[in-house]
Amino acid sequence: MFDPTSLIAQFGLLAVFGTAAVEGDAAVVTAGVLVQRELLPLWPVVIAGMAGGWFSDLLIYHLARRFRERDRTKRAVEAARKWRFFNLFVAYPMLLALAIRFMPGVRTAGPVALATATEITPLRYAVLTGIAAFLWSLILVHIGHQAGELIARLLQGFGVPEYLVIGIPVAIVLVLTVFAVRKWRRRAAGREV
């Protein structure tokens, strides 16, 4: 029988980093479930989740900053300026930098807006998003830990094998990651046309 525990122990932190960078919330919550099952250590998981989320924020910000003088980018920013939401956040760039991690619908648009429509410096952006990513990861790992306890209590009397208790949240994250990557590819393909 396949036992995922050795695979999780060997590659778990790298997987937390990668899935946190690509998918985000569900990946870090699932890592919290694995912490609760004592398959991964708490603080390295928090740091790996933080690093993955922070990496994606920094990558989007620096790419947008690099290409902000391109006509396509300027047109996108001008179109976004029509939204009241965009103007509100651009008026408070430090608040937006802190809030991006906690706002799933703004995780791409937020860094792009900050890089193209504000004068926030890369260092200030890195520090603020680093703090936000740490808090975000810590909160979501804790939520996952609590969810893991709930799952364990719910399945306690059924004799469900440990690999299924672990496999269900891991499978959910894999499915969500595949959907996120497909959605990102469709958006990228739509922009190229």
NUVEX-446023 format. One record per residue (C-alpha): residue number from 0; residue in one letter; x, y, z. Coordinates in nm, 4 decimals, always signed. Each point is the difference from the previous one (the first is absolute). Last residue first. Layout:
<rs>
<r rovex="NUM" lumvex="a" east="X" north="Y" up="Z"/>
...
</rs>
This chain:
<rs>
<r rovex="192" lumvex="v" east="-0.4493" north="+3.7650" up="-2.8652"/>
<r rovex="191" lumvex="e" east="+0.2794" north="-0.0016" up="+0.2580"/>
<r rovex="190" lumvex="r" east="-0.2262" north="+0.1231" up="+0.2784"/>
<r rovex="189" lumvex="g" east="-0.2464" north="-0.2862" up="-0.0469"/>
<r rovex="188" lumvex="a" east="+0.2836" north="-0.2559" up="+0.0131"/>
<r rovex="187" lumvex="a" east="+0.1186" north="+0.1446" up="+0.3321"/>
<r rovex="186" lumvex="r" east="-0.3537" north="-0.0066" up="+0.1399"/>
<r rovex="185" lumvex="r" east="-0.0497" north="-0.3578" up="-0.1172"/>
<r rovex="184" lumvex="r" east="+0.3372" north="-0.0999" up="+0.1473"/>
<r rovex="183" lumvex="w" east="-0.0876" north="+0.1587" up="+0.3367"/>
<r rovex="182" lumvex="k" east="-0.3347" north="-0.1828" up="+0.0062"/>
<r rovex="181" lumvex="r" east="+0.1737" north="-0.3272" up="-0.0815"/>
<r rovex="180" lumvex="v" east="+0.2591" north="+0.0582" up="+0.2739"/>
<r rovex="179" lumvex="a" east="-0.2697" north="+0.0828" up="+0.2544"/>
<r rovex="178" lumvex="f" east="-0.2085" north="-0.3046" up="-0.0980"/>
<r rovex="177" lumvex="v" east="+0.3025" north="-0.2294" up="+0.0335"/>
<r rovex="176" lumvex="t" east="+0.0813" north="+0.1560" up="+0.3371"/>
<r rovex="175" lumvex="l" east="-0.3583" north="-0.0496" up="+0.1200"/>
<r rovex="174" lumvex="v" east="+0.0144" north="-0.3681" up="-0.0983"/>
<r rovex="173" lumvex="l" east="+0.3355" north="-0.0477" up="+0.1735"/>
<r rovex="172" lumvex="v" east="-0.1258" north="+0.1791" up="+0.3109"/>
<r rovex="171" lumvex="i" east="-0.3103" north="-0.2196" up="+0.0183"/>
<r rovex="170" lumvex="a" east="+0.2127" north="-0.3117" up="-0.0477"/>
<r rovex="169" lumvex="v" east="+0.2230" north="+0.1025" up="+0.2921"/>
<r rovex="168" lumvex="p" east="-0.3063" north="+0.0602" up="+0.2183"/>
<r rovex="167" lumvex="i" east="-0.1367" north="-0.3500" up="-0.0799"/>
<r rovex="166" lumvex="g" east="+0.3339" north="-0.1789" up="+0.0069"/>
<r rovex="165" lumvex="i" east="+0.0825" north="+0.0634" up="+0.3646"/>
<r rovex="164" lumvex="v" east="-0.3141" north="-0.1610" up="+0.1419"/>
<r rovex="163" lumvex="l" east="+0.0235" north="-0.2526" up="-0.2819"/>
<r rovex="162" lumvex="y" east="+0.3611" north="-0.0880" up="+0.0852"/>
<r rovex="161" lumvex="e" east="-0.0937" north="-0.0384" up="+0.3665"/>
<r rovex="160" lumvex="p" east="-0.2443" north="-0.2835" up="-0.0746"/>
<r rovex="159" lumvex="v" east="-0.3664" north="+0.0634" up="+0.0892"/>
<r rovex="158" lumvex="g" east="-0.1053" north="-0.2091" up="+0.3003"/>
<r rovex="157" lumvex="f" east="-0.3444" north="+0.1641" up="+0.0119"/>
<r rovex="156" lumvex="g" east="-0.0075" north="+0.1093" up="+0.3635"/>
<r rovex="155" lumvex="q" east="+0.2580" north="+0.2771" up="-0.0286"/>
<r rovex="154" lumvex="l" east="-0.1065" north="+0.1411" up="-0.3370"/>
<r rovex="153" lumvex="l" east="-0.1773" north="+0.3068" up="+0.1397"/>
<r rovex="152" lumvex="r" east="+0.2526" north="+0.0512" up="+0.2799"/>
<r rovex="151" lumvex="a" east="+0.2984" north="-0.0226" up="-0.2383"/>
<r rovex="150" lumvex="i" east="-0.1678" north="+0.2365" up="-0.2473"/>
<r rovex="149" lumvex="l" east="-0.0630" north="+0.2523" up="+0.2811"/>
<r rovex="148" lumvex="e" east="+0.3596" north="-0.0226" up="+0.1205"/>
<r rovex="147" lumvex="g" east="+0.1217" north="+0.0491" up="-0.3562"/>
<r rovex="146" lumvex="a" east="-0.2289" north="+0.3020" up="-0.0383"/>
<r rovex="145" lumvex="q" east="+0.1582" north="+0.1536" up="+0.3116"/>
<r rovex="144" lumvex="h" east="+0.3485" north="-0.0533" up="-0.1442"/>
<r rovex="143" lumvex="g" east="-0.1161" north="+0.1377" up="-0.3336"/>
<r rovex="142" lumvex="i" east="-0.1304" north="+0.3156" up="+0.1701"/>
<r rovex="141" lumvex="h" east="+0.3338" north="+0.0341" up="+0.1829"/>
<r rovex="140" lumvex="v" east="+0.1884" north="-0.0439" up="-0.3278"/>
<r rovex="139" lumvex="l" east="-0.2270" north="+0.2676" up="-0.1485"/>
<r rovex="138" lumvex="i" east="+0.0682" north="+0.2521" up="+0.2778"/>
<r rovex="137" lumvex="l" east="+0.3780" north="-0.0521" up="-0.0019"/>
<r rovex="136" lumvex="s" east="+0.0150" north="+0.0187" up="-0.3796"/>
<r rovex="135" lumvex="w" east="-0.1965" north="+0.3245" up="-0.0164"/>
<r rovex="134" lumvex="l" east="+0.2024" north="+0.1548" up="+0.2831"/>
<r rovex="133" lumvex="f" east="+0.3267" north="-0.0867" up="-0.1750"/>
<r rovex="132" lumvex="a" east="-0.1281" north="+0.1131" up="-0.3402"/>
<r rovex="131" lumvex="a" east="-0.1129" north="+0.3349" up="+0.1443"/>
<r rovex="130" lumvex="i" east="+0.3403" north="+0.0662" up="+0.1562"/>
<r rovex="129" lumvex="g" east="+0.1754" north="-0.0930" up="-0.3244"/>
<r rovex="128" lumvex="t" east="-0.2474" north="+0.2115" up="-0.1976"/>
<r rovex="127" lumvex="l" east="+0.0934" north="+0.3049" up="+0.2054"/>
<r rovex="126" lumvex="v" east="+0.3753" north="-0.0605" up="-0.0159"/>
<r rovex="125" lumvex="a" east="+0.0054" north="-0.0772" up="-0.3721"/>
<r rovex="124" lumvex="y" east="-0.2192" north="+0.2999" up="-0.0894"/>
<r rovex="123" lumvex="r" east="+0.2198" north="+0.2312" up="+0.2062"/>
<r rovex="122" lumvex="l" east="+0.3102" north="-0.1352" up="-0.1754"/>
<r rovex="121" lumvex="p" east="-0.1581" north="+0.0184" up="-0.3461"/>
<r rovex="120" lumvex="t" east="-0.0974" north="+0.3636" up="+0.0563"/>
<r rovex="119" lumvex="i" east="-0.3628" north="+0.1116" up="-0.0020"/>
<r rovex="118" lumvex="e" east="-0.0404" north="+0.2679" up="-0.2674"/>
<r rovex="117" lumvex="t" east="-0.3429" north="-0.1058" up="-0.1110"/>
<r rovex="116" lumvex="a" east="-0.1774" north="-0.0893" up="-0.3259"/>
<r rovex="115" lumvex="t" east="+0.2194" north="-0.2651" up="-0.1596"/>
<r rovex="114" lumvex="a" east="+0.1548" north="-0.2061" up="+0.2763"/>
<r rovex="113" lumvex="l" east="-0.2810" north="+0.0470" up="+0.2512"/>
<r rovex="112" lumvex="a" east="-0.2683" north="-0.0733" up="-0.2575"/>
<r rovex="111" lumvex="v" east="+0.1830" north="-0.3106" up="-0.1226"/>
<r rovex="110" lumvex="p" east="+0.0513" north="-0.1191" up="+0.3578"/>
<r rovex="109" lumvex="g" east="-0.3718" north="+0.0414" up="+0.0695"/>
<r rovex="108" lumvex="a" east="-0.1292" north="-0.1435" up="-0.3283"/>
<r rovex="107" lumvex="t" east="+0.1605" north="-0.3376" up="+0.0586"/>
<r rovex="106" lumvex="r" east="-0.1018" north="-0.0702" up="+0.3574"/>
<r rovex="105" lumvex="v" east="-0.3126" north="+0.2162" up="-0.0238"/>
<r rovex="104" lumvex="g" east="-0.2785" north="-0.2593" up="-0.0087"/>
<r rovex="103" lumvex="p" east="+0.1520" north="-0.2004" up="+0.2867"/>
<r rovex="102" lumvex="m" east="+0.0173" north="+0.2943" up="+0.2424"/>
<r rovex="101" lumvex="f" east="+0.1980" north="-0.0936" up="+0.3127"/>
<r rovex="100" lumvex="r" east="+0.3375" north="-0.0097" up="-0.1711"/>
<r rovex="99" lumvex="i" east="-0.0622" north="+0.3399" up="-0.1616"/>
<r rovex="98" lumvex="a" east="-0.0783" north="+0.1790" up="+0.3289"/>
<r rovex="97" lumvex="l" east="+0.3462" north="+0.1184" up="+0.1067"/>
<r rovex="96" lumvex="a" east="+0.0964" north="+0.1299" up="-0.3440"/>
<r rovex="95" lumvex="l" east="-0.3459" north="+0.1571" up="-0.0324"/>
<r rovex="94" lumvex="l" east="+0.0445" north="+0.1867" up="+0.3288"/>
<r rovex="93" lumvex="m" east="+0.3381" north="+0.1274" up="-0.1159"/>
<r rovex="92" lumvex="p" east="-0.1464" north="+0.1120" up="-0.3326"/>
<r rovex="91" lumvex="y" east="-0.2858" north="+0.2089" up="+0.1447"/>
<r rovex="90" lumvex="a" east="-0.1259" north="+0.2147" up="-0.2933"/>
<r rovex="89" lumvex="v" east="+0.0662" north="-0.2930" up="-0.2332"/>
<r rovex="88" lumvex="f" east="-0.2443" north="-0.1987" up="+0.2087"/>
<r rovex="87" lumvex="l" east="-0.2906" north="+0.2400" up="-0.0354"/>
<r rovex="86" lumvex="n" east="+0.0725" north="+0.0605" up="-0.3660"/>
<r rovex="85" lumvex="f" east="-0.0154" north="-0.3720" up="-0.0758"/>
<r rovex="84" lumvex="f" east="-0.3264" north="-0.0510" up="+0.1886"/>
<r rovex="83" lumvex="r" east="-0.1624" north="+0.2944" up="-0.1772"/>
<r rovex="82" lumvex="w" east="+0.0662" north="-0.1707" up="-0.3303"/>
<r rovex="81" lumvex="k" east="+0.0655" north="+0.2332" up="-0.2934"/>
<r rovex="80" lumvex="r" east="+0.3713" north="-0.0032" up="+0.0894"/>
<r rovex="79" lumvex="a" east="+0.0043" north="-0.3652" up="-0.1098"/>
<r rovex="78" lumvex="a" east="-0.0330" north="+0.0998" up="-0.3666"/>
<r rovex="77" lumvex="e" east="+0.2920" north="+0.2412" up="+0.0358"/>
<r rovex="76" lumvex="v" east="+0.2070" north="-0.2724" up="+0.1683"/>
<r rovex="75" lumvex="a" east="-0.0772" north="-0.2468" up="-0.2790"/>
<r rovex="74" lumvex="r" east="+0.0830" north="+0.2561" up="-0.2685"/>
<r rovex="73" lumvex="k" east="+0.3325" north="+0.0816" up="+0.1666"/>
<r rovex="72" lumvex="t" east="+0.0848" north="-0.3704" up="+0.0211"/>
<r rovex="71" lumvex="r" east="-0.0751" north="-0.0539" up="-0.3697"/>
<r rovex="70" lumvex="d" east="+0.2015" north="+0.3079" up="-0.0965"/>
<r rovex="69" lumvex="r" east="+0.3103" north="-0.1201" up="+0.1825"/>
<r rovex="68" lumvex="e" east="+0.1451" north="+0.2372" up="+0.2603"/>
<r rovex="67" lumvex="r" east="-0.1112" north="-0.2191" up="+0.2909"/>
<r rovex="66" lumvex="f" east="+0.1944" north="-0.3023" up="-0.1262"/>
<r rovex="65" lumvex="r" east="+0.2669" north="-0.0177" up="+0.2697"/>
<r rovex="64" lumvex="r" east="-0.2345" north="+0.1120" up="+0.2752"/>
<r rovex="63" lumvex="a" east="-0.2598" north="-0.2580" up="-0.1023"/>
<r rovex="62" lumvex="l" east="+0.2644" north="-0.2735" up="+0.0024"/>
<r rovex="61" lumvex="h" east="+0.1297" north="+0.1238" up="+0.3359"/>
<r rovex="60" lumvex="y" east="-0.3451" north="+0.0037" up="+0.1609"/>
<r rovex="59" lumvex="i" east="-0.1035" north="-0.3387" up="-0.1389"/>
<r rovex="58" lumvex="l" east="+0.3235" north="-0.1626" up="+0.1196"/>
<r rovex="57" lumvex="l" east="-0.0152" north="+0.1671" up="+0.3410"/>
<r rovex="56" lumvex="d" east="-0.3566" north="-0.1177" up="+0.0673"/>
<r rovex="55" lumvex="s" east="+0.0793" north="-0.3522" up="-0.1260"/>
<r rovex="54" lumvex="f" east="+0.3098" north="-0.0206" up="+0.2199"/>
<r rovex="53" lumvex="w" east="-0.1900" north="+0.1270" up="+0.3032"/>
<r rovex="52" lumvex="g" east="-0.2620" north="-0.2713" up="-0.0336"/>
<r rovex="51" lumvex="g" east="+0.2618" north="-0.2722" up="-0.0342"/>
<r rovex="50" lumvex="a" east="+0.2221" north="+0.1416" up="+0.2758"/>
<r rovex="49" lumvex="m" east="-0.2905" north="+0.0318" up="+0.2428"/>
<r rovex="48" lumvex="g" east="-0.1123" north="-0.3559" up="-0.0648"/>
<r rovex="47" lumvex="a" east="+0.3573" north="-0.1273" up="+0.0464"/>
<r rovex="46" lumvex="i" east="+0.0414" north="+0.2072" up="+0.3201"/>
<r rovex="45" lumvex="v" east="-0.3271" north="-0.1286" up="+0.1510"/>
<r rovex="44" lumvex="v" east="+0.0921" north="-0.3549" up="-0.1012"/>
<r rovex="43" lumvex="p" east="+0.3475" north="+0.0363" up="+0.1551"/>
<r rovex="42" lumvex="w" east="-0.1701" north="+0.1259" up="+0.3165"/>
<r rovex="41" lumvex="l" east="-0.2474" north="-0.2866" up="+0.0417"/>
<r rovex="40" lumvex="p" east="+0.1962" north="-0.3145" up="-0.0884"/>
<r rovex="39" lumvex="l" east="-0.1453" north="-0.2350" up="-0.2639"/>
<r rovex="38" lumvex="l" east="-0.1569" north="-0.3451" up="+0.0329"/>
<r rovex="37" lumvex="e" east="-0.1300" north="+0.0648" up="+0.3511"/>
<r rovex="36" lumvex="r" east="-0.3663" north="-0.0538" up="-0.1064"/>
<r rovex="35" lumvex="q" east="-0.0627" north="+0.3574" up="+0.1185"/>
<r rovex="34" lumvex="v" east="+0.2908" north="+0.1210" up="-0.2132"/>
<r rovex="33" lumvex="l" east="-0.1471" north="-0.1833" up="-0.2995"/>
<r rovex="32" lumvex="v" east="-0.3320" north="+0.1770" up="+0.0602"/>
<r rovex="31" lumvex="g" east="+0.1896" north="+0.3303" up="+0.0151"/>
<r rovex="30" lumvex="a" east="+0.1569" north="-0.0839" up="-0.3359"/>
<r rovex="29" lumvex="t" east="-0.3537" north="-0.0383" up="-0.1291"/>
<r rovex="28" lumvex="v" east="-0.0790" north="+0.3525" up="+0.1198"/>
<r rovex="27" lumvex="v" east="+0.3149" north="+0.1234" up="-0.1769"/>
<r rovex="26" lumvex="a" east="-0.0987" north="-0.1621" up="-0.3282"/>
<r rovex="25" lumvex="a" east="-0.3617" north="+0.1126" up="+0.0241"/>
<r rovex="24" lumvex="d" east="+0.1060" north="+0.3638" up="+0.0429"/>
<r rovex="23" lumvex="g" east="+0.2570" north="+0.0390" up="-0.2738"/>
<r rovex="22" lumvex="e" east="-0.0223" north="-0.1660" up="-0.3381"/>
<r rovex="21" lumvex="v" east="+0.3264" north="+0.0700" up="-0.1823"/>
<r rovex="20" lumvex="a" east="+0.2396" north="+0.1366" up="+0.2628"/>
<r rovex="19" lumvex="a" east="-0.1594" north="-0.1951" up="+0.2854"/>
<r rovex="18" lumvex="t" east="+0.0140" north="-0.3107" up="-0.2189"/>
<r rovex="17" lumvex="g" east="+0.3714" north="+0.0387" up="-0.0572"/>
<r rovex="16" lumvex="f" east="+0.0986" north="+0.0820" up="+0.3595"/>
<r rovex="15" lumvex="v" east="-0.2213" north="-0.2710" up="+0.1519"/>
<r rovex="14" lumvex="a" east="+0.1357" north="-0.2511" up="-0.2534"/>
<r rovex="13" lumvex="l" east="+0.3570" north="+0.0883" up="+0.0971"/>
<r rovex="12" lumvex="l" east="-0.0952" north="-0.0456" up="+0.3651"/>
<r rovex="11" lumvex="g" east="-0.1592" north="-0.3383" up="-0.0693"/>
<r rovex="10" lumvex="f" east="+0.2730" north="-0.1528" up="-0.2161"/>
<r rovex="9" lumvex="q" east="+0.1674" north="-0.2528" up="+0.2309"/>
<r rovex="8" lumvex="a" east="-0.2511" north="-0.0205" up="+0.2846"/>
<r rovex="7" lumvex="i" east="-0.2900" north="-0.0044" up="-0.2450"/>
<r rovex="6" lumvex="l" east="+0.1606" north="-0.2787" up="-0.2029"/>
<r rovex="5" lumvex="s" east="+0.0690" north="-0.1971" up="+0.3170"/>
<r rovex="4" lumvex="t" east="-0.3607" north="+0.0463" up="+0.1131"/>
<r rovex="3" lumvex="p" east="-0.1560" north="-0.0889" up="-0.3353"/>
<r rovex="2" lumvex="d" east="-0.0216" north="-0.3759" up="+0.0693"/>
<r rovex="1" lumvex="f" east="-0.0978" north="-0.2009" up="-0.3078"/>
<r rovex="0" lumvex="m" east="-0.1224" north="-0.3500" up="+0.0844"/>
</rs>
